[in-house]
């Protein structure tokens, strides 16, 4: 603008090096002789279009400038565009939008100027938009409907192009009484946004976070929800299409697995829960393709949001709607172009609610096969009681995004399925955990084997180290008992026996068997030839210090002959009974010496058998048990 004249761009241009200006559509020659001549100081990019002026010249020798000034001045600057032939092929048709479909005001206008030189917009039927110099307002009048009118306080310099506030009276087809509305006057197409200054911007760039209008008006009024007074957020949306219930799709993205408490039977999951649904009662606007289109906090409070229950939590926690909850709309359906916006149907564009949760779930650990156990922990999502008759739930995707190697476990697999709990639809997300054995091998299995190996080595001690042998095995039992108690205290109390209990009990039995064997073997040994440990030196029982030596011919007092029974149990024995006392005494002596000899032979055989069992059979049985134990355990753990 310079003075009261407006700079206006016409739909004519010329190629560099050409003399004639041609219409941008039909290539007709511009046939008006008066136009401004550019100064040499004007940048080249401005030299290829025609500049026209609207409005009277308030004084002679008025010049307009773009970046510098024009070389030529005019006494009269008519509306050049108004001299063009008014047709869709040869001129620009402007469009008035914002009124309802039954409005008395027309939609399409062409340009003219009145006797004062002011610009006038004439409809093709009888609507006129002009500027009233007395009231300093723009006005709309309808020749055949004099009761309908509108006025705007927009400045004349705006040429009423762009978005302006209008006070509308008598437009009975749309409003009762007087209404104030924003109407747009521009040449923008239905796929373009009209900036407040009248420039056009592609609607794809509307509300994209980057201003494209010079006045930045394309980033204003960017609400995505078209509010409706009849909308009730406390009512469940109706089903879509032929479905009996509203379908809710959930996506579970597990970020990580936190603390695992086997004794308390709990497990912590960190996950992002995304809930998707369609809301046919809503209409959306200003959606950007391939973008999240997040709602404002006010819009989040306006709409209905599904509520799910985390069923297997201690207090049956539920989803929450707070600042950490991100609700967005995914542009998927077709749109309807209206004034400066595109409207989308709620039943065709998915609403998505996403939030991060860190929740402790109940997990019943089955420890029968510990440490070869495989644990199955779950997250159960259930529709709330109020919506169970109107909502059905499906799982769209389950992703495990966190590390699968945990402190004690590793994640073997994850799965999901749809279940019904108490008449309510639910999603069952299951995580299968396998246990790493290396730490248990180093802290339990290896030490117990070493202890029993040391206990077994006592079998190779000298016989006179009987006390040391017993001490070693008793010490091993005490250590193993301490380990047994410690391991049991770190595991859940169960009514059943665990594989670890079997292992520890078996390892306790080994030194116990060794103690029993060595005690029995010591009993079988001959006391006369027995040696004992005396400060590291073997000392024979009944040695030089034993003064109670007996004559080898001295006969041990025998019971009376009448009390001696036949070993065969058939009365007395002739060999043991004699009239000669010496003969009878000698017979009795030989008989008891023979019994003692037989007893020694029998004891030696038993002693050899015990030694053989202790050195060979006992370890073989232990190794057989270990092989069977680990084979069953590894097979259950699916290592092979």
C-alpha positions as CSV (number, residue, x, y, z in Angstrom):
1,X,0.0,0.0,0.0
2,X,1.1,3.5,-0.8
3,X,-1.3,6.3,0.2
4,X,-4.8,4.9,-0.5
5,X,-3.7,2.7,-3.4
6,X,-3.4,-1.1,-3.1
7,X,-0.8,-3.3,-4.8
8,X,-2.6,-6.1,-6.6
9,X,-1.1,-9.0,-8.6
10,X,-2.9,-10.1,-11.8
11,X,-2.9,-13.5,-13.4
12,X,-0.5,-12.5,-16.2
13,X,3.2,-13.2,-16.6
14,X,5.9,-13.3,-19.2
15,X,8.9,-15.5,-19.7
16,X,12.3,-13.9,-19.5
17,X,13.2,-12.3,-22.8
18,X,9.6,-12.2,-24.0
19,X,7.8,-8.8,-24.7
20,X,4.2,-9.9,-24.2
21,X,2.4,-10.7,-20.9
22,X,0.3,-13.8,-21.2
23,X,-2.6,-15.1,-19.0
24,X,-1.3,-17.9,-16.8
25,X,-4.2,-20.3,-18.0
26,X,-5.3,-19.6,-21.5
27,X,-2.1,-17.7,-22.6
28,X,-4.1,-14.7,-24.0
29,X,-2.2,-11.5,-24.4
30,X,-2.7,-8.8,-21.8
31,X,-4.4,-5.9,-23.7
32,X,-4.2,-3.0,-21.2
33,X,-1.7,-0.3,-22.1
34,X,-1.0,1.2,-18.7
35,X,1.3,-0.5,-16.2
36,X,4.2,0.5,-14.1
37,X,7.7,0.3,-15.4
38,X,10.1,-1.3,-13.0
39,X,13.2,0.6,-11.9
40,X,16.5,-1.0,-12.5
41,X,16.9,-1.3,-8.7
42,X,14.0,-3.7,-8.4
43,X,15.2,-7.3,-8.1
44,X,14.7,-9.4,-11.2
45,X,12.4,-11.8,-9.6
46,X,9.8,-9.0,-9.3
47,X,10.1,-7.9,-13.0
48,X,8.1,-10.5,-14.7
49,X,4.6,-9.9,-13.2
50,X,2.1,-7.1,-13.7
51,X,1.2,-4.7,-10.8
52,X,-2.1,-3.0,-10.7
53,X,-3.7,-0.5,-8.3
54,X,-7.1,-0.2,-6.7
55,X,-8.6,3.0,-5.4
56,X,-8.4,6.7,-6.3
57,X,-5.2,8.7,-6.3
58,X,-5.3,11.2,-3.5
59,X,-2.8,13.4,-5.1
60,X,-0.9,13.6,-8.4
61,X,2.6,12.3,-9.0
62,X,2.0,9.5,-6.5
63,X,4.5,6.7,-6.8
64,X,4.5,3.2,-5.3
65,X,7.4,1.1,-4.3
66,X,8.2,-2.5,-3.8
67,X,11.8,-2.5,-2.5
68,X,12.7,0.7,-4.3
69,X,10.4,2.9,-6.4
70,X,8.8,2.9,-9.7
71,X,10.1,5.4,-12.4
72,X,6.6,6.5,-13.6
73,X,3.8,8.3,-11.7
74,X,0.1,8.4,-12.5
75,X,-2.6,11.0,-12.0
76,X,-5.2,8.2,-12.0
77,X,-4.7,4.6,-11.0
78,X,-7.8,2.6,-12.0
79,X,-8.4,-1.0,-11.0
80,X,-6.6,-2.7,-13.9
81,X,-8.0,-6.1,-13.1
82,X,-11.5,-4.7,-13.5
83,X,-10.8,-3.9,-17.1
84,X,-10.3,-7.6,-17.9
85,X,-13.0,-9.8,-19.4
86,X,-14.8,-11.4,-16.5
87,X,-14.9,-15.1,-17.1
88,X,-13.3,-18.1,-15.5
89,X,-10.8,-18.4,-18.3
90,X,-9.7,-14.8,-18.4
91,X,-9.9,-13.4,-14.9
92,X,-9.8,-14.4,-11.2
93,X,-13.0,-15.4,-9.5
94,X,-12.9,-14.9,-5.7
95,X,-14.8,-17.1,-3.3
96,X,-16.6,-16.2,-0.1
97,X,-16.6,-19.1,2.4
98,X,-17.8,-19.5,6.0
99,X,-21.5,-19.1,5.5
100,X,-23.8,-22.1,5.6
101,X,-25.1,-23.8,2.5
102,X,-28.5,-22.1,2.7
103,X,-27.1,-18.6,3.1
104,X,-28.6,-15.7,1.1
105,X,-25.1,-14.6,0.2
106,X,-23.4,-15.9,-2.9
107,X,-20.2,-17.8,-2.9
108,X,-18.4,-16.7,-6.1
109,X,-17.5,-13.0,-7.0
110,X,-15.7,-11.1,-9.7
111,X,-14.0,-7.7,-9.4
112,X,-15.2,-4.2,-10.6
113,X,-14.6,-0.7,-9.4
114,X,-17.3,2.0,-8.8
115,X,-17.3,5.7,-9.8
116,X,-15.1,6.6,-6.9
117,X,-12.5,4.0,-7.9
118,X,-13.2,1.7,-5.0
119,X,-13.1,-2.0,-5.6
120,X,-16.4,-3.8,-5.7
121,X,-17.1,-7.6,-5.5
122,X,-20.1,-8.6,-7.6
123,X,-21.8,-11.9,-7.3
124,X,-23.1,-13.6,-10.4
125,X,-26.7,-13.4,-9.2
126,X,-27.2,-10.2,-7.1
127,X,-24.9,-10.1,-4.1
128,X,-22.6,-7.1,-3.8
129,X,-19.7,-6.6,-1.5
130,X,-18.4,-3.0,-1.4
131,X,-16.9,-0.4,0.9
132,X,-19.0,2.3,2.5
133,X,-16.8,5.4,2.8
134,X,-19.1,7.1,5.3
135,X,-19.4,4.2,7.8
136,X,-15.9,3.0,7.1
137,X,-17.1,-0.5,6.9
138,X,-17.4,-3.2,4.3
139,X,-20.9,-4.4,3.6
140,X,-22.8,-7.2,1.9
141,X,-26.1,-6.7,0.3
142,X,-28.4,-8.9,-1.8
143,X,-30.5,-7.1,-4.5
144,X,-33.4,-9.6,-4.4
145,X,-33.2,-10.3,-0.7
146,X,-32.9,-6.8,0.9
147,X,-33.5,-8.3,4.4
148,X,-30.1,-10.1,4.4
149,X,-27.0,-8.0,5.0
150,X,-23.6,-8.1,6.7
151,X,-21.0,-5.5,7.7
152,X,-17.4,-5.8,8.6
153,X,-15.0,-3.3,10.3
154,X,-12.0,-4.5,8.3
155,X,-9.8,-1.7,7.0
156,X,-10.3,-0.7,3.4
157,X,-6.6,-1.5,2.7
158,X,-7.3,-5.2,3.2
159,X,-9.7,-5.2,0.2
160,X,-11.7,-7.5,2.5
161,X,-9.4,-10.3,1.2
162,X,-8.6,-13.0,3.8
163,X,-10.4,-13.8,7.0
164,X,-12.5,-11.2,8.6
165,X,-15.2,-10.9,11.2
166,X,-18.7,-10.1,9.8
167,X,-21.9,-9.1,11.7
168,X,-24.7,-10.8,9.8
169,X,-28.3,-9.8,9.9
170,X,-31.4,-11.3,8.3
171,X,-29.7,-14.4,6.9
172,X,-32.7,-16.5,7.9
173,X,-31.6,-19.6,6.1
174,X,-28.6,-19.9,8.4
175,X,-29.1,-17.9,11.6
176,X,-31.8,-16.5,13.9
177,X,-31.3,-12.8,14.5
178,X,-27.8,-11.3,14.4
179,X,-24.7,-13.5,14.3
180,X,-21.0,-12.8,14.2
181,X,-19.0,-15.1,11.9
182,X,-15.6,-15.3,10.4
183,X,-15.9,-15.2,6.6
184,X,-13.1,-15.7,4.1
185,X,-12.7,-13.9,0.8
186,X,-10.0,-15.3,-1.5
187,X,-9.3,-17.1,-4.7
188,X,-8.0,-20.1,-2.7
189,X,-9.3,-23.6,-3.8
190,X,-10.9,-26.0,-1.4
191,X,-7.5,-27.7,-0.8
192,X,-6.0,-24.4,0.2
193,X,-6.1,-22.4,3.4
194,X,-6.9,-18.7,3.3
195,X,-4.4,-16.7,5.4
196,X,-5.8,-13.7,7.2
197,X,-4.2,-11.4,4.6
198,X,-5.8,-13.4,1.7
199,X,-2.8,-15.4,0.6
200,X,-3.3,-19.1,-0.1
201,X,-1.5,-22.0,1.6
202,X,-1.9,-25.7,0.9
203,X,-4.1,-27.3,3.5
204,X,-1.4,-30.0,4.0
205,X,0.6,-27.3,5.7
206,X,-2.2,-26.2,8.0
207,X,-1.3,-26.6,11.7
208,X,1.9,-28.5,10.9
209,X,3.9,-26.5,13.4
210,X,5.7,-24.4,10.8
211,X,4.1,-21.0,9.8
212,X,3.5,-20.7,6.1
213,X,1.3,-17.6,6.1
214,X,3.2,-14.3,6.6
215,X,0.8,-13.5,9.4
216,X,1.2,-17.0,10.8
217,X,-2.6,-17.4,10.8
218,X,-2.3,-21.0,9.5
219,X,-1.0,-22.1,12.9
220,X,-3.9,-20.6,14.8
221,X,-7.1,-22.3,15.8
222,X,-5.6,-25.8,15.4
223,X,-8.0,-27.8,17.5
224,X,-8.4,-31.3,16.2
225,X,-11.7,-32.1,17.8
226,X,-14.9,-30.6,16.4
227,X,-17.0,-30.2,19.5
228,X,-20.6,-31.1,19.5
229,X,-23.1,-30.1,22.3
230,X,-24.8,-33.5,22.1
231,X,-21.5,-35.4,22.8
232,X,-21.5,-37.3,26.1
233,X,-18.0,-38.5,27.1
234,X,-19.5,-40.8,29.8
235,X,-21.2,-43.0,27.3
236,X,-19.4,-45.8,25.4
237,X,-19.2,-45.0,21.7
238,X,-21.4,-47.1,19.4
239,X,-20.0,-50.0,17.4
240,X,-18.6,-49.5,13.9
241,X,-20.2,-51.1,10.9
242,X,-21.7,-54.5,11.5
243,X,-19.9,-55.2,14.8
244,X,-22.0,-55.8,17.9
245,X,-19.5,-54.1,20.2
246,X,-16.9,-51.3,20.0
247,X,-13.6,-53.0,19.1
248,X,-10.6,-51.8,21.1
249,X,-7.1,-52.8,19.8
250,X,-4.2,-52.7,22.2
251,X,-0.5,-52.7,21.5
252,X,1.9,-53.7,24.3
253,X,5.5,-52.7,24.1
254,X,7.5,-54.2,27.0
255,X,10.5,-51.9,27.7
256,X,12.1,-54.1,30.4
257,X,11.5,-56.5,33.3
258,X,12.3,-55.0,36.7
259,X,12.5,-56.6,40.1
260,X,11.6,-60.3,40.4
261,X,10.5,-61.3,43.9
262,X,10.1,-65.1,44.1
263,X,9.2,-65.1,47.8
264,X,6.6,-62.3,47.4
265,X,5.4,-63.8,44.1
266,X,5.7,-60.5,42.2
267,X,7.4,-59.3,39.0
268,X,7.7,-55.7,37.8
269,X,7.0,-54.9,34.2
270,X,7.9,-51.5,32.5
271,X,5.8,-51.2,29.4
272,X,4.0,-48.8,27.1
273,X,0.3,-49.6,26.6
274,X,-1.3,-48.2,23.4
275,X,-5.1,-48.4,23.1
276,X,-6.7,-47.8,19.7
277,X,-10.3,-47.3,18.9
278,X,-12.8,-45.5,16.6
279,X,-15.2,-42.8,17.8
280,X,-18.0,-42.3,15.3
281,X,-19.6,-39.6,17.3
282,X,-16.7,-37.2,16.7
283,X,-15.4,-35.2,13.8
284,X,-11.8,-34.2,13.4
285,X,-10.1,-31.3,11.6
286,X,-6.6,-30.2,10.7
287,X,-5.1,-33.7,10.7
288,X,-1.7,-34.0,9.2
289,X,-0.8,-37.1,7.1
290,X,1.9,-39.4,8.5
291,X,2.0,-37.5,11.8
292,X,0.8,-38.3,15.3
293,X,-1.7,-35.4,15.6
294,X,-1.6,-35.2,19.4
295,X,-4.6,-33.7,21.3
296,X,-4.4,-30.8,23.7
297,X,-5.1,-31.4,27.4
298,X,-8.5,-29.8,27.0
299,X,-9.3,-32.1,24.1
300,X,-8.2,-35.1,26.1
301,X,-10.7,-34.2,28.8
302,X,-13.4,-33.8,26.2
303,X,-13.5,-37.3,24.7
304,X,-14.3,-40.8,26.0
305,X,-11.2,-42.9,26.7
306,X,-11.3,-46.7,27.2
307,X,-10.4,-47.9,30.7
308,X,-8.7,-51.2,31.3
309,X,-8.0,-53.1,34.5
310,X,-4.6,-54.7,35.3
311,X,-6.3,-57.8,36.6
312,X,-3.4,-59.6,38.3
313,X,-2.2,-56.7,40.4
314,X,-2.7,-56.5,44.1
315,X,-5.2,-53.7,44.0
316,X,-6.5,-54.3,40.5
317,X,-5.0,-51.1,39.2
318,X,-6.4,-49.4,36.1
319,X,-5.3,-47.2,33.2
320,X,-5.1,-43.5,34.0
321,X,-5.6,-40.4,32.0
322,X,-3.0,-37.7,33.0
323,X,-0.3,-35.5,31.6
324,X,1.8,-38.5,30.8
325,X,-0.9,-40.0,28.6
326,X,-0.5,-39.1,24.9
327,X,-3.7,-39.2,22.9
328,X,-3.4,-38.7,19.1
329,X,-5.3,-39.2,16.0
330,X,-4.1,-41.1,13.0
331,X,-5.3,-39.7,9.7
332,X,-6.6,-42.6,7.7
333,X,-10.0,-41.8,6.2
334,X,-11.2,-39.4,3.5
335,X,-11.9,-35.7,4.3
336,X,-14.5,-33.1,3.4
337,X,-13.1,-29.7,2.5
338,X,-14.8,-26.8,4.3
339,X,-13.8,-23.3,5.1
340,X,-10.1,-23.3,5.7
341,X,-10.0,-26.8,7.0
342,X,-10.5,-30.5,6.2
343,X,-13.0,-32.4,8.3
344,X,-12.6,-36.1,8.9
345,X,-15.1,-38.6,10.3
346,X,-14.4,-40.1,13.6
347,X,-15.4,-43.6,12.5
348,X,-12.7,-43.6,9.9
349,X,-9.7,-42.2,11.8
350,X,-8.2,-44.1,14.7
351,X,-7.8,-42.5,18.1
352,X,-4.7,-43.8,19.9
353,X,-4.0,-43.5,23.7
354,X,-0.4,-44.3,24.8
355,X,1.2,-44.2,28.2
356,X,4.2,-45.7,30.0
357,X,3.5,-47.9,33.1
358,X,5.7,-49.4,35.7
359,X,3.5,-51.9,37.5
360,X,4.1,-54.8,39.9
361,X,2.1,-57.9,38.8
362,X,1.4,-61.0,40.7
363,X,3.2,-64.1,39.4
364,X,2.9,-67.5,41.0
365,X,6.3,-69.2,40.7
366,X,6.3,-73.0,40.4
367,X,9.5,-74.0,42.1
368,X,9.2,-77.8,41.7
369,X,11.9,-78.0,39.2
370,X,14.1,-75.3,40.7
371,X,16.8,-74.6,39.4
372,X,15.7,-76.2,36.1
373,X,12.4,-74.4,36.3
374,X,10.7,-72.4,33.6
375,X,8.5,-69.6,35.0
376,X,5.4,-68.1,33.3
377,X,4.5,-64.6,34.3
378,X,1.6,-62.7,32.8
379,X,-0.1,-59.3,32.5
380,X,-3.9,-59.5,32.2
381,X,-5.7,-56.6,30.8
382,X,-9.5,-56.6,31.4
383,X,-12.3,-54.3,30.2
384,X,-13.8,-52.4,33.1
385,X,-17.1,-53.4,34.6
386,X,-19.1,-50.5,33.1
387,X,-18.0,-51.2,29.5
388,X,-18.0,-54.9,29.5
389,X,-21.4,-55.1,27.6
390,X,-20.4,-52.6,25.0
391,X,-16.7,-53.1,24.4
392,X,-14.6,-56.0,23.0
393,X,-10.9,-56.1,23.2
394,X,-8.2,-57.5,20.8
395,X,-4.4,-57.3,20.9
396,X,-2.9,-55.9,17.7
397,X,0.8,-56.4,18.5
398,X,3.1,-57.5,21.3
399,X,6.7,-56.3,21.3
400,X,9.5,-57.1,23.7
401,X,11.9,-54.2,23.3
402,X,14.0,-54.6,26.4
403,X,17.1,-56.8,27.3
404,X,16.2,-60.5,27.4
405,X,19.2,-61.3,29.7
406,X,18.1,-60.7,33.3
407,X,19.9,-61.2,36.6
408,X,18.6,-64.7,37.3
409,X,16.5,-65.4,34.3
410,X,16.4,-64.9,30.6
411,X,13.3,-64.3,28.4
412,X,12.6,-67.4,26.4
413,X,9.5,-66.2,24.6
414,X,6.5,-63.9,24.8
415,X,2.9,-64.6,23.7
416,X,-0.6,-63.3,24.0
417,X,-4.1,-64.6,23.8
418,X,-7.7,-63.5,24.3
419,X,-9.6,-64.8,27.3
420,X,-12.8,-64.2,29.2
421,X,-12.7,-63.5,33.0
422,X,-16.0,-63.1,34.8
423,X,-17.9,-62.3,31.7
424,X,-15.4,-59.6,30.7
425,X,-13.1,-59.8,27.7
426,X,-9.4,-59.8,28.5
427,X,-6.0,-60.0,27.0
428,X,-3.5,-62.4,28.5
429,X,0.1,-61.5,27.8
430,X,2.5,-64.2,28.9
431,X,6.3,-64.0,29.4
432,X,8.2,-67.3,29.7
433,X,11.4,-67.0,31.8
434,X,14.2,-69.5,31.8
435,X,16.8,-69.7,34.6
436,X,20.5,-69.3,34.1
437,X,22.4,-72.1,35.8
438,X,25.9,-70.7,35.8
439,X,25.6,-68.8,39.1
440,X,23.9,-71.7,40.8
441,X,26.6,-74.1,39.6
442,X,29.3,-71.8,41.1
443,X,27.5,-71.1,44.4
444,X,25.7,-74.4,45.1
445,X,26.4,-77.4,42.9
446,X,30.2,-77.0,42.7
447,X,30.7,-76.4,46.5
448,X,28.5,-79.4,47.4
449,X,30.4,-81.7,45.0
450,X,33.7,-80.5,46.4
451,X,32.7,-81.1,50.0
452,X,31.5,-84.6,49.2
453,X,34.7,-85.2,47.2
454,X,36.8,-84.2,50.2
455,X,34.6,-86.4,52.4
456,X,35.1,-89.3,50.1
457,X,38.9,-88.8,50.2
458,X,38.7,-89.7,53.9
459,X,38.3,-93.3,52.8
460,X,41.9,-93.3,51.8
461,X,43.1,-92.3,55.3
462,X,45.0,-94.8,57.4
463,X,42.8,-96.9,59.6
464,X,44.1,-95.4,62.7
465,X,42.8,-92.0,61.5
466,X,39.3,-93.0,62.3
467,X,38.6,-89.8,64.3
468,X,39.8,-87.6,61.5
469,X,37.6,-89.5,59.0
470,X,34.6,-88.9,61.1
471,X,35.5,-85.3,61.7
472,X,35.8,-84.6,58.0
473,X,32.4,-86.0,57.2
474,X,30.7,-84.4,60.1
475,X,32.1,-81.0,59.1
476,X,30.9,-81.6,55.5
477,X,27.4,-82.4,56.9
478,X,27.4,-79.2,58.9
479,X,28.4,-77.0,56.0
480,X,25.9,-78.7,53.7
481,X,23.2,-78.3,56.3
482,X,24.0,-74.6,56.5
483,X,23.8,-74.3,52.7
484,X,20.5,-76.2,52.7
485,X,19.0,-73.8,55.2
486,X,20.3,-70.7,53.4
487,X,19.0,-71.8,50.0
488,X,15.6,-72.8,51.4
489,X,15.2,-69.4,53.1
490,X,15.8,-67.6,49.8
491,X,13.1,-69.6,48.0
492,X,9.3,-69.5,48.5
493,X,7.9,-71.8,51.2
494,X,6.1,-74.6,49.4
495,X,4.2,-77.7,50.4
496,X,6.1,-79.7,47.8
497,X,9.7,-80.7,47.5
498,X,11.9,-79.0,45.0
499,X,14.6,-80.3,42.8
500,X,17.1,-78.3,44.7
501,X,16.0,-79.9,47.9
502,X,16.6,-83.4,46.4
503,X,20.1,-82.3,45.4
504,X,20.9,-81.0,48.9
505,X,19.4,-83.9,50.7
506,X,21.3,-86.3,48.5
507,X,24.6,-84.4,49.3
508,X,23.7,-84.6,53.0
509,X,23.2,-88.3,52.7
510,X,26.7,-88.9,51.2
511,X,28.7,-87.9,54.3
512,X,26.1,-89.5,56.5
513,X,26.6,-92.8,54.7
514,X,30.3,-92.4,55.0
515,X,30.0,-91.9,58.8
516,X,27.8,-94.9,59.1
517,X,30.2,-97.1,57.0
518,X,33.3,-96.0,58.9
519,X,31.6,-96.5,62.3
520,X,30.5,-100.0,61.3
521,X,34.0,-100.8,59.8
522,X,35.6,-99.7,63.1
523,X,33.4,-102.1,65.0
524,X,34.4,-105.0,62.7
525,X,38.1,-104.4,63.3
526,X,40.0,-106.8,65.7
527,X,40.7,-105.0,68.9
528,X,44.0,-107.0,69.5
529,X,45.6,-105.7,66.3
530,X,44.0,-102.3,66.3
531,X,46.1,-99.2,66.1
532,X,45.0,-95.7,67.2
533,X,46.3,-92.2,66.4
534,X,48.4,-90.8,69.2
535,X,49.7,-87.3,68.3
536,X,50.2,-88.4,64.7
537,X,51.9,-91.7,65.7
538,X,50.1,-95.1,65.4
539,X,49.9,-96.8,68.8
540,X,48.8,-100.5,69.1
541,X,46.0,-101.2,71.5
542,X,47.4,-103.5,74.3
543,X,51.1,-102.6,73.7
544,X,54.1,-102.5,76.2
545,X,52.2,-100.3,78.6
546,X,49.5,-103.0,79.0
547,X,50.6,-105.0,82.0
548,X,47.6,-107.3,82.0
549,X,49.2,-109.9,79.7
550,X,47.8,-113.3,79.9
551,X,49.4,-116.7,79.4
552,X,48.6,-118.1,76.1
553,X,47.8,-121.5,77.7
554,X,45.5,-119.9,80.3
555,X,42.0,-121.0,79.6
556,X,39.3,-118.4,79.9
557,X,36.7,-119.4,82.4
558,X,34.0,-121.3,80.7
559,X,30.5,-121.8,81.6
560,X,29.5,-125.1,83.2
561,X,29.3,-127.9,80.9
562,X,25.6,-128.2,81.5
563,X,25.1,-124.7,80.1
564,X,26.9,-125.3,76.8
565,X,24.5,-126.0,73.9
566,X,25.1,-127.8,70.8
567,X,25.5,-125.2,67.9
568,X,23.1,-127.4,66.0
569,X,20.6,-126.9,68.6
570,X,20.1,-130.7,69.2
571,X,20.9,-131.0,72.8
572,X,24.4,-131.5,74.2
573,X,27.5,-132.4,72.2
574,X,29.6,-135.5,73.1
575,X,32.7,-133.6,72.1
576,X,32.0,-131.0,74.8
577,X,31.1,-133.4,77.5
578,X,33.6,-135.7,79.1
579,X,34.2,-137.4,82.4
580,X,37.7,-136.2,82.2
581,X,37.7,-132.6,83.3
582,X,40.9,-131.7,81.4
583,X,39.5,-133.2,78.2
584,X,36.3,-131.3,78.6
585,X,38.1,-128.1,79.3
586,X,40.3,-128.5,76.3
587,X,37.3,-129.2,74.1
588,X,35.5,-126.2,75.3
589,X,38.6,-124.1,74.7
590,X,39.0,-125.4,71.2
591,X,35.3,-124.8,70.5
592,X,35.4,-121.1,71.5
593,X,38.7,-120.5,69.7
594,X,37.1,-121.9,66.6
595,X,34.1,-119.6,67.0
596,X,36.4,-116.6,67.4
597,X,38.3,-117.6,64.4
598,X,35.1,-117.9,62.3
599,X,34.0,-114.5,63.7
600,X,37.3,-112.9,62.6
601,X,37.0,-114.3,59.2
602,X,33.4,-113.2,58.9
603,X,34.3,-109.7,60.2
604,X,37.2,-109.4,57.7
605,X,34.9,-110.3,54.8
606,X,32.3,-107.7,56.0
607,X,35.1,-105.2,56.5
608,X,36.4,-105.7,53.0
609,X,32.9,-105.4,51.5
610,X,32.4,-102.1,53.4
611,X,35.7,-100.8,52.1
612,X,34.8,-101.8,48.6
613,X,31.3,-100.2,48.9
614,X,32.8,-97.0,50.3
615,X,35.5,-96.7,47.7
616,X,33.8,-98.0,44.6
617,X,30.0,-98.5,44.9
618,X,29.2,-95.4,46.8
619,X,30.8,-93.0,44.3
620,X,29.3,-95.0,41.4
621,X,25.9,-94.6,42.9
622,X,26.5,-90.9,43.4
623,X,27.7,-90.4,39.9
624,X,24.7,-92.3,38.6
625,X,22.3,-90.1,40.6
626,X,24.1,-86.9,39.4
627,X,23.8,-88.0,35.7
628,X,20.1,-88.9,36.1
629,X,19.4,-85.7,38.1
630,X,21.1,-83.4,35.6
631,X,19.7,-85.2,32.6
632,X,16.1,-84.8,33.9
633,X,16.7,-81.2,34.9
634,X,18.3,-80.1,31.6
635,X,15.6,-81.9,29.6
636,X,12.9,-80.1,31.6
637,X,14.7,-76.8,31.0
638,X,14.6,-77.6,27.3
639,X,18.4,-77.3,26.9
640,X,18.2,-80.2,24.5
